[in-house]
Every structure is written in C-alpha cells, then in structure tokens.
Amino acid sequence: MRRIAVVLFILAVLVGNAVLPVSADEPVVQAILFYSPTCGHCHKVITEDLPPLYEAYGGVENVQTLTSVPADATELETENSYGPALVLIKGVQLQVLYVNVAWPIGQELYTLTGDMYNVPDGVPRLVVGDTALVGSVDIPGQFPGIIELGLQNGGIPWPELNGLDAALGELELLVDAAAETTETPAEQTEAAASDTEESSAAASNTPTEEVEAAPTENAFAVFDASDLTVIERIERDLAGNLLSIATLLAMVASVIYAALHLGGKSVNPETSWKHWAVPILSVIGMGVAGYLTFIETTGTEAVCGPVGDCNTVNQSEYAILFGFLPVALMGLLGYIGILAAWFMHHFGKGQIADAARVAIFVFASFGTLFSIYLTFLEPFVIAATCAWCLTSAVLITLQMLISLEPAKASWLRFKNRLQQD
C-alpha cells in the first residue's frame, strides 16, 4: 500500500505542476496511455495516431516529463535510453498522461489498471473514463469517437484508479500554488503535501522529482538496438538469445544435411510415421502462426513465457514484410500450403501424388531458409528472442527433414518417366 501511495502522490505532483488553466466552459478529455519503449505499436500510436487528435482539439500547450524516480523504487533494469517514467501532454481539450511500463512506477499503475478494468495484458493500453482500449487498432479506431462524445457531454476526467481520483482531486491546490508563486516544483510539492497528514507522510519518503518541460517530439525515447555491440545485444536477453543461436545452428546443419543427401542416389522407403507427421506438424504450426498473426495484426501483447521477449520481436519492423504483410501470416499460409499438398499426395495417385510430395519439401525448405533469416535477426539485430517464432522454426525444419526422402523418391520417379518418354 505504501508503494501505491507513493506512486499516486508522484502522479498528483506531475499532473499538478503541469496543469494549465482551462476555461470553465471548455470541456476536456483526460486519459492515461501505457506504453513500452520496445513496442513498435506503441510508437505508432504515440507518433502517428495521437498527434492529429491534439491538433484537432486545440493543439498542445504544455509537455511535462518526470525525470527522476522514488528512492525506494527498484532500479531500472534497462538502459537510460528507455526514456522518462511519465510524460504529460496537455492540450486545450485533450490531455494524456503517458506511463512508461519499463519503469517500476509504470508497472505499478499498469498492473493496477489491468485488475480494475479486467483487460488482457498488452501495450499500448489507453484508459479513458470507464473504458480501456488495447492495441494499435482499437486505440486509433475508437478513441476519436470517445473524445467527441466525451466533449459533447462536458468532458471526461482522469480515470479513477483505486484512489487516483482522490489524489488528482488535490490538483486545484497545486494549480493555485503554481499560479501564485514562483517556487520550484519541489517547493510546490512540499507546500501542497503539508496540507494533509497523509500527503506529508508520502512527501517525507519521496525525494525531489524534477518536472521539466520538453518538446513533444523528444518526450519519448524508443529503444534502438543499433547502437549496441553484438555481445550487448545477445546479453540483453541472454537465455533467449543463446537458445536462438542454438536453434539457428541446428537449422543451418539441417539444410546442409538435406542439400548433401539430395545428391545421393539411394532412397529409403517412406515410413508410416513420417507420412502422418507432416499433417500433425502442419496443424501445430498453423496454431502457432495463427496466434502470432493475431498478435501482429491487432497489436496486443503475446504471452511469452519465461524465456525470451516475443513482444519486442513481434512489434519490431522485421515483423512486417513490404510494409503490409505480417511475417506470421506468411508462415500461416505456408503451413496451409503444406497441408493442402499432403492431402493431394494422400488422396492422389501417380504424377499428382509425386508432385505433391515434392511440393511439400519445397514449401518446407523455403520456410526453413526464411526461418534461418528470421532467427538470425533475433539475437544479432533485434536483441530479443521470440519463443513462439523458434517453435515455428523447429516445426518447419522438422517438416523439411521428414519430407526429404519421400520428395527425393518422387523426384527420381518423375525423372525416370521423362527419360522413358
């Protein structure tokens, strides 16, 4: 409880010091946006979707950033390039508090809103009134309508986050103090906190927060791995990236084995388990690729498990091909193609069945080569690993190896027919 009290007090200080006088007949919509500096969907919402809304509703009048954290908070486990903990952008009719979940303060409030609004994990998460929107599809799709309706009804106040409304209720005190004195933000904080015994207790345990104005375009720092060395990138997600490297080496070895084996003349007969393994692996692969397609197209946060950072991977620029095609969707189509070819082989005869078996191997081989490229990007470029992606990479590689012998036998039969003709 003490930790939450400190967080709420800091929010009151931040918002209070930045509040601008608003005309009584000028309605305002106030919202909180939770974002991660490693989230590509968050970056899109912050830099592309929200700025036009500020302009549409009177423009931006003030930007404030919180540049320090409570002394009792856990130290940030990431680089300073992750940006400030809190940013408040105050427009004439639209005000948004940006909460960075990479900081302990952000995580505290993020968990709080998740419990209160009963929404699934995922960033960006926008909380406005009694509504919580998640993802880069729902936020730009629904927030403009919420703003319009809210302004027509007299505005939307800050969300009531288990006492946050009470803390923000003291803002009038802080606004008056800011208007009537030239004291520093720290001195204003102490004056406001001394009005109540509870605020004084919080202030006594909270160091000075520096609240500084900052231009909008510089208020958010997005993680960029390009400045890191290869070793630093691997170390950012050591267990996951080492697993990626091991998987990468295994896939490369599998491709080399397949290439060498294709050159031989001996062919082993297809066994029953190999025949049925192809559709089973395809169905599992469709499940994995389908889930990742949902994640990449909706902007929601994936369930990553104990190893890796799949959201960083799936929200990176490499998750989209040609600016519009999700990589996971291409994988899903590949598994569907393999399954369709298997049905053609299973129920077909003669040349059709042979062509289908060759097609299975070709699809699986292309998928394996592309998975090698994607797996290389994770530890050496993106600096994060996706366990779901590694699962798909293993599945497609297994399909390539399993379909190797049948495809070779079908290809040799096809060549013999050509020679006989």
Contacts in CASP RR format, 6 or more apart in sequence:
PFRMAT RR
TARGET T0000
AUTHOR 0000-0000-0000
METHOD contacts of the structure
MODEL  1
MRRIAVVLFILAVLVGNAVLPVSADEPVVQAILFYSPTCGHCHKVITEDL
PPLYEAYGGVENVQTLTSVPADATELETENSYGPALVLIKGVQLQVLYVN
VAWPIGQELYTLTGDMYNVPDGVPRLVVGDTALVGSVDIPGQFPGIIELG
LQNGGIPWPELNGLDAALGELELLVDAAAETTETPAEQTEAAASDTEESS
AAASNTPTEEVEAAPTENAFAVFDASDLTVIERIERDLAGNLLSIATLLA
MVASVIYAALHLGGKSVNPETSWKHWAVPILSVIGMGVAGYLTFIETTGT
EAVCGPVGDCNTVNQSEYAILFGFLPVALMGLLGYIGILAAWFMHHFGKG
QIADAARVAIFVFASFGTLFSIYLTFLEPFVIAATCAWCLTSAVLITLQM
LISLEPAKASWLRFKNRLQQD
2 205 0 8 1.000
3 72 0 8 1.000
3 108 0 8 1.000
4 108 0 8 1.000
4 112 0 8 1.000
4 162 0 8 1.000
5 198 0 8 1.000
5 202 0 8 1.000
6 70 0 8 1.000
6 72 0 8 1.000
6 73 0 8 1.000
6 202 0 8 1.000
6 205 0 8 1.000
6 206 0 8 1.000
7 105 0 8 1.000
7 106 0 8 1.000
7 108 0 8 1.000
7 109 0 8 1.000
8 161 0 8 1.000
8 163 0 8 1.000
8 164 0 8 1.000
8 167 0 8 1.000
9 167 0 8 1.000
9 193 0 8 1.000
9 199 0 8 1.000
9 202 0 8 1.000
9 203 0 8 1.000
9 206 0 8 1.000
10 66 0 8 1.000
10 70 0 8 1.000
10 86 0 8 1.000
10 105 0 8 1.000
10 206 0 8 1.000
10 209 0 8 1.000
11 86 0 8 1.000
11 97 0 8 1.000
11 109 0 8 1.000
11 164 0 8 1.000
11 167 0 8 1.000
11 168 0 8 1.000
12 167 0 8 1.000
12 168 0 8 1.000
12 169 0 8 1.000
12 170 0 8 1.000
12 171 0 8 1.000
12 174 0 8 1.000
12 192 0 8 1.000
13 174 0 8 1.000
13 185 0 8 1.000
13 189 0 8 1.000
13 192 0 8 1.000
13 209 0 8 1.000
13 211 0 8 1.000
14 64 0 8 1.000
14 66 0 8 1.000
14 86 0 8 1.000
14 88 0 8 1.000
14 97 0 8 1.000
14 209 0 8 1.000
14 211 0 8 1.000
15 88 0 8 1.000
15 97 0 8 1.000
15 158 0 8 1.000
15 168 0 8 1.000
15 171 0 8 1.000
16 171 0 8 1.000
16 174 0 8 1.000
16 175 0 8 1.000
16 178 0 8 1.000
17 64 0 8 1.000
17 174 0 8 1.000
17 178 0 8 1.000
17 185 0 8 1.000
17 188 0 8 1.000
17 189 0 8 1.000
17 211 0 8 1.000
18 62 0 8 1.000
18 64 0 8 1.000
18 88 0 8 1.000
18 90 0 8 1.000
18 211 0 8 1.000
19 90 0 8 1.000
19 171 0 8 1.000
19 174 0 8 1.000
19 175 0 8 1.000
19 178 0 8 1.000
20 61 0 8 1.000
20 62 0 8 1.000
20 90 0 8 1.000
20 91 0 8 1.000
21 175 0 8 1.000
21 179 0 8 1.000
22 28 0 8 1.000
22 92 0 8 1.000
26 92 0 8 1.000
26 93 0 8 1.000
27 93 0 8 1.000
27 150 0 8 1.000
27 151 0 8 1.000
27 153 0 8 1.000
27 154 0 8 1.000
27 155 0 8 1.000
28 92 0 8 1.000
28 93 0 8 1.000
28 94 0 8 1.000
28 95 0 8 1.000
28 155 0 8 1.000
28 156 0 8 1.000
29 57 0 8 1.000
29 93 0 8 1.000
29 94 0 8 1.000
29 95 0 8 1.000
29 128 0 8 1.000
29 146 0 8 1.000
29 147 0 8 1.000
29 150 0 8 1.000
29 151 0 8 1.000
29 155 0 8 1.000
29 156 0 8 1.000
30 95 0 8 1.000
30 96 0 8 1.000
30 97 0 8 1.000
30 128 0 8 1.000
30 156 0 8 1.000
30 157 0 8 1.000
30 158 0 8 1.000
30 159 0 8 1.000
31 94 0 8 1.000
31 95 0 8 1.000
31 96 0 8 1.000
31 97 0 8 1.000
31 126 0 8 1.000
31 127 0 8 1.000
31 128 0 8 1.000
31 129 0 8 1.000
31 143 0 8 1.000
31 156 0 8 1.000
31 159 0 8 1.000
32 96 0 8 1.000
32 97 0 8 1.000
32 99 0 8 1.000
32 109 0 8 1.000
32 113 0 8 1.000
32 126 0 8 1.000
32 127 0 8 1.000
32 128 0 8 1.000
32 158 0 8 1.000
32 159 0 8 1.000
32 161 0 8 1.000
33 45 0 8 1.000
33 46 0 8 1.000
33 50 0 8 1.000
33 96 0 8 1.000
33 97 0 8 1.000
33 98 0 8 1.000
33 99 0 8 1.000
33 124 0 8 1.000
33 125 0 8 1.000
33 126 0 8 1.000
33 127 0 8 1.000
34 99 0 8 1.000
34 101 0 8 1.000
34 106 0 8 1.000
34 109 0 8 1.000
34 110 0 8 1.000
34 113 0 8 1.000
34 123 0 8 1.000
34 124 0 8 1.000
34 125 0 8 1.000
34 126 0 8 1.000
34 127 0 8 1.000
35 42 0 8 1.000
35 45 0 8 1.000
35 46 0 8 1.000
35 98 0 8 1.000
35 99 0 8 1.000
35 100 0 8 1.000
35 101 0 8 1.000
35 123 0 8 1.000
35 124 0 8 1.000
35 220 0 8 1.000
36 42 0 8 1.000
36 100 0 8 1.000
36 101 0 8 1.000
36 102 0 8 1.000
36 123 0 8 1.000
36 311 0 8 1.000
37 81 0 8 1.000
37 82 0 8 1.000
37 83 0 8 1.000
37 100 0 8 1.000
37 102 0 8 1.000
37 220 0 8 1.000
37 221 0 8 1.000
37 222 0 8 1.000
37 223 0 8 1.000
38 102 0 8 1.000
38 222 0 8 1.000
38 223 0 8 1.000
38 309 0 8 1.000
38 311 0 8 1.000
38 312 0 8 1.000
38 315 0 8 1.000
38 384 0 8 1.000
39 123 0 8 1.000
39 124 0 8 1.000
39 311 0 8 1.000
39 312 0 8 1.000
39 315 0 8 1.000
40 222 0 8 1.000
40 315 0 8 1.000
40 316 0 8 1.000
40 317 0 8 1.000
41 123 0 8 1.000
41 124 0 8 1.000
41 135 0 8 1.000
41 136 0 8 1.000
41 299 0 8 1.000
41 315 0 8 1.000
42 123 0 8 1.000
42 124 0 8 1.000
42 136 0 8 1.000
42 315 0 8 1.000
43 220 0 8 1.000
43 222 0 8 1.000
44 136 0 8 1.000
45 124 0 8 1.000
45 126 0 8 1.000
45 135 0 8 1.000
45 136 0 8 1.000
45 139 0 8 1.000
45 140 0 8 1.000
46 98 0 8 1.000
46 124 0 8 1.000
46 220 0 8 1.000
47 220 0 8 1.000
49 136 0 8 1.000
49 139 0 8 1.000
49 140 0 8 1.000
49 143 0 8 1.000
50 96 0 8 1.000
51 216 0 8 1.000
53 94 0 8 1.000
53 143 0 8 1.000
53 144 0 8 1.000
53 147 0 8 1.000
54 60 0 8 1.000
54 89 0 8 1.000
54 91 0 8 1.000
54 94 0 8 1.000
57 91 0 8 1.000
57 92 0 8 1.000
57 93 0 8 1.000
57 94 0 8 1.000
57 147 0 8 1.000
57 151 0 8 1.000
58 91 0 8 1.000
58 92 0 8 1.000
58 93 0 8 1.000
58 94 0 8 1.000
59 91 0 8 1.000
59 92 0 8 1.000
59 94 0 8 1.000
60 89 0 8 1.000
60 90 0 8 1.000
60 91 0 8 1.000
60 216 0 8 1.000
61 90 0 8 1.000
61 91 0 8 1.000
61 92 0 8 1.000
62 88 0 8 1.000
62 89 0 8 1.000
62 90 0 8 1.000
62 91 0 8 1.000
62 213 0 8 1.000
63 87 0 8 1.000
63 88 0 8 1.000
63 89 0 8 1.000
63 90 0 8 1.000
63 213 0 8 1.000
63 214 0 8 1.000
63 215 0 8 1.000
63 216 0 8 1.000
63 219 0 8 1.000
64 87 0 8 1.000
64 88 0 8 1.000
64 90 0 8 1.000
64 211 0 8 1.000
64 212 0 8 1.000
64 213 0 8 1.000
64 214 0 8 1.000
65 84 0 8 1.000
65 86 0 8 1.000
65 87 0 8 1.000
65 88 0 8 1.000
65 211 0 8 1.000
65 212 0 8 1.000
65 213 0 8 1.000
65 214 0 8 1.000
65 219 0 8 1.000
66 84 0 8 1.000
66 85 0 8 1.000
66 86 0 8 1.000
66 87 0 8 1.000
66 105 0 8 1.000
66 209 0 8 1.000
66 210 0 8 1.000
66 211 0 8 1.000
67 84 0 8 1.000
67 209 0 8 1.000
67 210 0 8 1.000
67 211 0 8 1.000
67 212 0 8 1.000
68 207 0 8 1.000
68 208 0 8 1.000
68 209 0 8 1.000
68 210 0 8 1.000
69 76 0 8 1.000
69 85 0 8 1.000
69 103 0 8 1.000
69 104 0 8 1.000
69 105 0 8 1.000
70 105 0 8 1.000
70 205 0 8 1.000
70 206 0 8 1.000
70 207 0 8 1.000
71 206 0 8 1.000
71 207 0 8 1.000
72 205 0 8 1.000
73 103 0 8 1.000
73 104 0 8 1.000
73 105 0 8 1.000
74 104 0 8 1.000
76 82 0 8 1.000
76 102 0 8 1.000
76 103 0 8 1.000
76 104 0 8 1.000
78 102 0 8 1.000
78 223 0 8 1.000
79 223 0 8 1.000
81 221 0 8 1.000
81 223 0 8 1.000
81 224 0 8 1.000
81 227 0 8 1.000
82 100 0 8 1.000
82 102 0 8 1.000
82 103 0 8 1.000
82 221 0 8 1.000
82 223 0 8 1.000
83 100 0 8 1.000
83 102 0 8 1.000
83 220 0 8 1.000
83 221 0 8 1.000
84 100 0 8 1.000
84 219 0 8 1.000
84 220 0 8 1.000
84 221 0 8 1.000
85 99 0 8 1.000
85 100 0 8 1.000
85 103 0 8 1.000
85 105 0 8 1.000
85 106 0 8 1.000
86 97 0 8 1.000
86 98 0 8 1.000
86 99 0 8 1.000
86 100 0 8 1.000
86 105 0 8 1.000
86 106 0 8 1.000
87 97 0 8 1.000
87 98 0 8 1.000
87 100 0 8 1.000
87 214 0 8 1.000
87 219 0 8 1.000
87 220 0 8 1.000
88 95 0 8 1.000
88 96 0 8 1.000
88 97 0 8 1.000
88 98 0 8 1.000
89 95 0 8 1.000
89 96 0 8 1.000
89 98 0 8 1.000
89 216 0 8 1.000
89 219 0 8 1.000
93 147 0 8 1.000
93 151 0 8 1.000
94 147 0 8 1.000
97 158 0 8 1.000
98 219 0 8 1.000
98 220 0 8 1.000
99 105 0 8 1.000
99 106 0 8 1.000
99 109 0 8 1.000
99 110 0 8 1.000
100 106 0 8 1.000
101 107 0 8 1.000
101 110 0 8 1.000
101 123 0 8 1.000
109 161 0 8 1.000
110 123 0 8 1.000
110 125 0 8 1.000
112 161 0 8 1.000
112 162 0 8 1.000
113 119 0 8 1.000
113 125 0 8 1.000
113 127 0 8 1.000
113 132 0 8 1.000
113 159 0 8 1.000
113 161 0 8 1.000
114 121 0 8 1.000
114 125 0 8 1.000
114 132 0 8 1.000
116 161 0 8 1.000
116 162 0 8 1.000
117 127 0 8 1.000
117 131 0 8 1.000
117 132 0 8 1.000
119 125 0 8 1.000
119 132 0 8 1.000
119 134 0 8 1.000
120 134 0 8 1.000
120 300 0 8 1.000
120 301 0 8 1.000
121 301 0 8 1.000
121 303 0 8 1.000
122 134 0 8 1.000
122 135 0 8 1.000
122 299 0 8 1.000
122 300 0 8 1.000
122 301 0 8 1.000
122 311 0 8 1.000
123 134 0 8 1.000
123 135 0 8 1.000
123 301 0 8 1.000
124 134 0 8 1.000
124 135 0 8 1.000
124 136 0 8 1.000
124 139 0 8 1.000
125 132 0 8 1.000
125 133 0 8 1.000
125 134 0 8 1.000
125 135 0 8 1.000
126 132 0 8 1.000
126 133 0 8 1.000
126 134 0 8 1.000
126 139 0 8 1.000
126 143 0 8 1.000
127 159 0 8 1.000
127 161 0 8 1.000
128 143 0 8 1.000
128 146 0 8 1.000
128 156 0 8 1.000
128 159 0 8 1.000
129 156 0 8 1.000
129 157 0 8 1.000
129 159 0 8 1.000
129 160 0 8 1.000
130 159 0 8 1.000
131 142 0 8 1.000
131 146 0 8 1.000
133 139 0 8 1.000
133 142 0 8 1.000
133 143 0 8 1.000
134 299 0 8 1.000
134 300 0 8 1.000
134 301 0 8 1.000
135 298 0 8 1.000
135 299 0 8 1.000
135 300 0 8 1.000
136 299 0 8 1.000
137 297 0 8 1.000
137 298 0 8 1.000
137 299 0 8 1.000
138 298 0 8 1.000
146 156 0 8 1.000
150 156 0 8 1.000
157 165 0 8 1.000
157 168 0 8 1.000
158 164 0 8 1.000
158 165 0 8 1.000
158 168 0 8 1.000
159 165 0 8 1.000
170 192 0 8 1.000
170 195 0 8 1.000
170 196 0 8 1.000
170 199 0 8 1.000
173 192 0 8 1.000
173 195 0 8 1.000
174 188 0 8 1.000
174 192 0 8 1.000
177 183 0 8 1.000
177 188 0 8 1.000
177 191 0 8 1.000
177 192 0 8 1.000
178 188 0 8 1.000
181 187 0 8 1.000
181 188 0 8 1.000
183 191 0 8 1.000
185 209 0 8 1.000
185 210 0 8 1.000
185 211 0 8 1.000
186 208 0 8 1.000
186 209 0 8 1.000
186 210 0 8 1.000
189 203 0 8 1.000
189 208 0 8 1.000
189 209 0 8 1.000
190 203 0 8 1.000
192 199 0 8 1.000
193 199 0 8 1.000
193 200 0 8 1.000
193 202 0 8 1.000
193 203 0 8 1.000
194 200 0 8 1.000
194 203 0 8 1.000
225 233 0 8 1.000
225 236 0 8 1.000
225 381 0 8 1.000
225 382 0 8 1.000
225 383 0 8 1.000
228 236 0 8 1.000
228 383 0 8 1.000
230 380 0 8 1.000
232 383 0 8 1.000
233 241 0 8 1.000
233 379 0 8 1.000
233 380 0 8 1.000
233 381 0 8 1.000
233 382 0 8 1.000
233 383 0 8 1.000
234 241 0 8 1.000
234 242 0 8 1.000
234 245 0 8 1.000
234 379 0 8 1.000
234 380 0 8 1.000
234 383 0 8 1.000
235 241 0 8 1.000
236 383 0 8 1.000
236 384 0 8 1.000
237 308 0 8 1.000
237 309 0 8 1.000
237 379 0 8 1.000
237 383 0 8 1.000
237 384 0 8 1.000
237 385 0 8 1.000
239 307 0 8 1.000
239 308 0 8 1.000
240 307 0 8 1.000
240 308 0 8 1.000
240 379 0 8 1.000
240 385 0 8 1.000
240 387 0 8 1.000
241 308 0 8 1.000
241 378 0 8 1.000
241 379 0 8 1.000
241 383 0 8 1.000
241 384 0 8 1.000
241 385 0 8 1.000
242 379 0 8 1.000
243 307 0 8 1.000
243 308 0 8 1.000
243 385 0 8 1.000
243 387 0 8 1.000
243 390 0 8 1.000
244 375 0 8 1.000
244 378 0 8 1.000
244 379 0 8 1.000
244 385 0 8 1.000
244 390 0 8 1.000
245 379 0 8 1.000
247 375 0 8 1.000
247 390 0 8 1.000
247 393 0 8 1.000
247 394 0 8 1.000
248 372 0 8 1.000
248 375 0 8 1.000
248 376 0 8 1.000
248 379 0 8 1.000
250 397 0 8 1.000
251 368 0 8 1.000
251 371 0 8 1.000
251 372 0 8 1.000
251 375 0 8 1.000
251 393 0 8 1.000
251 397 0 8 1.000
252 372 0 8 1.000
254 368 0 8 1.000
254 397 0 8 1.000
254 400 0 8 1.000
254 401 0 8 1.000
255 365 0 8 1.000
255 368 0 8 1.000
255 369 0 8 1.000
255 372 0 8 1.000
255 400 0 8 1.000
257 401 0 8 1.000
258 365 0 8 1.000
258 400 0 8 1.000
258 401 0 8 1.000
258 404 0 8 1.000
261 404 0 8 1.000
261 408 0 8 1.000
262 404 0 8 1.000
262 408 0 8 1.000
267 405 0 8 1.000
267 408 0 8 1.000
267 409 0 8 1.000
267 412 0 8 1.000
268 405 0 8 1.000
269 405 0 8 1.000
269 409 0 8 1.000
270 405 0 8 1.000
270 406 0 8 1.000
270 409 0 8 1.000
274 402 0 8 1.000
274 403 0 8 1.000
274 405 0 8 1.000
274 406 0 8 1.000
275 346 0 8 1.000
275 406 0 8 1.000
277 398 0 8 1.000
277 399 0 8 1.000
277 402 0 8 1.000
278 338 0 8 1.000
278 342 0 8 1.000
278 360 0 8 1.000
278 399 0 8 1.000
278 402 0 8 1.000
278 403 0 8 1.000
279 339 0 8 1.000
279 342 0 8 1.000
281 395 0 8 1.000
281 398 0 8 1.000
281 399 0 8 1.000
281 402 0 8 1.000
282 335 0 8 1.000
282 336 0 8 1.000
282 338 0 8 1.000
282 339 0 8 1.000
282 342 0 8 1.000
282 399 0 8 1.000
283 339 0 8 1.000
284 395 0 8 1.000
285 335 0 8 1.000
285 391 0 8 1.000
285 392 0 8 1.000
285 395 0 8 1.000
285 396 0 8 1.000
286 332 0 8 1.000
286 335 0 8 1.000
286 336 0 8 1.000
286 339 0 8 1.000
288 388 0 8 1.000
288 391 0 8 1.000
288 392 0 8 1.000
288 395 0 8 1.000
289 328 0 8 1.000
289 329 0 8 1.000
289 331 0 8 1.000
289 332 0 8 1.000
289 334 0 8 1.000
289 335 0 8 1.000
289 392 0 8 1.000
290 328 0 8 1.000
290 332 0 8 1.000
291 302 0 8 1.000
291 388 0 8 1.000
292 302 0 8 1.000
292 314 0 8 1.000
292 326 0 8 1.000
292 328 0 8 1.000
292 388 0 8 1.000
292 389 0 8 1.000
292 392 0 8 1.000
293 326 0 8 1.000
293 328 0 8 1.000
293 329 0 8 1.000
293 332 0 8 1.000
294 300 0 8 1.000
295 301 0 8 1.000
295 302 0 8 1.000
295 311 0 8 1.000
295 314 0 8 1.000
295 328 0 8 1.000
296 314 0 8 1.000
296 315 0 8 1.000
296 319 0 8 1.000
296 320 0 8 1.000
296 326 0 8 1.000
296 327 0 8 1.000
296 328 0 8 1.000
296 329 0 8 1.000
297 326 0 8 1.000
297 329 0 8 1.000
299 315 0 8 1.000
301 311 0 8 1.000
302 310 0 8 1.000
302 311 0 8 1.000
302 314 0 8 1.000
302 388 0 8 1.000
304 310 0 8 1.000
304 311 0 8 1.000
304 386 0 8 1.000
304 387 0 8 1.000
304 388 0 8 1.000
305 387 0 8 1.000
307 385 0 8 1.000
307 387 0 8 1.000
308 384 0 8 1.000
308 385 0 8 1.000
308 386 0 8 1.000
308 387 0 8 1.000
309 384 0 8 1.000
309 385 0 8 1.000
309 386 0 8 1.000
310 384 0 8 1.000
310 385 0 8 1.000
310 386 0 8 1.000
310 387 0 8 1.000
310 388 0 8 1.000
310 389 0 8 1.000
312 382 0 8 1.000
312 383 0 8 1.000
312 384 0 8 1.000
313 319 0 8 1.000
313 378 0 8 1.000
313 382 0 8 1.000
313 384 0 8 1.000
313 385 0 8 1.000
313 386 0 8 1.000
313 389 0 8 1.000
314 328 0 8 1.000
314 386 0 8 1.000
314 388 0 8 1.000
314 389 0 8 1.000
316 382 0 8 1.000
316 384 0 8 1.000
318 327 0 8 1.000
318 374 0 8 1.000
318 377 0 8 1.000
318 381 0 8 1.000
318 382 0 8 1.000
319 326 0 8 1.000
319 327 0 8 1.000
319 328 0 8 1.000
320 326 0 8 1.000
320 327 0 8 1.000
321 327 0 8 1.000
321 330 0 8 1.000
327 374 0 8 1.000
330 370 0 8 1.000
331 367 0 8 1.000
331 392 0 8 1.000
334 363 0 8 1.000
334 367 0 8 1.000
335 396 0 8 1.000
337 363 0 8 1.000
338 360 0 8 1.000
338 363 0 8 1.000
338 364 0 8 1.000
338 399 0 8 1.000
341 356 0 8 1.000
341 357 0 8 1.000
341 359 0 8 1.000
341 360 0 8 1.000
341 363 0 8 1.000
342 356 0 8 1.000
342 360 0 8 1.000
344 352 0 8 1.000
344 353 0 8 1.000
344 355 0 8 1.000
344 356 0 8 1.000
344 359 0 8 1.000
345 353 0 8 1.000
345 356 0 8 1.000
345 357 0 8 1.000
345 360 0 8 1.000
348 356 0 8 1.000
351 414 0 8 1.000
351 417 0 8 1.000
353 410 0 8 1.000
354 410 0 8 1.000
354 411 0 8 1.000
354 413 0 8 1.000
354 414 0 8 1.000
355 410 0 8 1.000
355 414 0 8 1.000
357 403 0 8 1.000
357 406 0 8 1.000
357 407 0 8 1.000
357 409 0 8 1.000
357 410 0 8 1.000
358 407 0 8 1.000
358 410 0 8 1.000
358 411 0 8 1.000
358 414 0 8 1.000
360 399 0 8 1.000
360 403 0 8 1.000
360 406 0 8 1.000
360 407 0 8 1.000
361 400 0 8 1.000
361 403 0 8 1.000
361 404 0 8 1.000
361 406 0 8 1.000
361 407 0 8 1.000
362 407 0 8 1.000
364 396 0 8 1.000
364 397 0 8 1.000
364 399 0 8 1.000
364 400 0 8 1.000
364 403 0 8 1.000
365 400 0 8 1.000
367 396 0 8 1.000
367 400 0 8 1.000
368 393 0 8 1.000
368 396 0 8 1.000
368 397 0 8 1.000
368 400 0 8 1.000
371 389 0 8 1.000
371 392 0 8 1.000
371 393 0 8 1.000
371 396 0 8 1.000
371 397 0 8 1.000
372 393 0 8 1.000
374 389 0 8 1.000
374 393 0 8 1.000
375 389 0 8 1.000
375 390 0 8 1.000
375 393 0 8 1.000
378 384 0 8 1.000
378 385 0 8 1.000
378 386 0 8 1.000
378 389 0 8 1.000
379 385 0 8 1.000
END
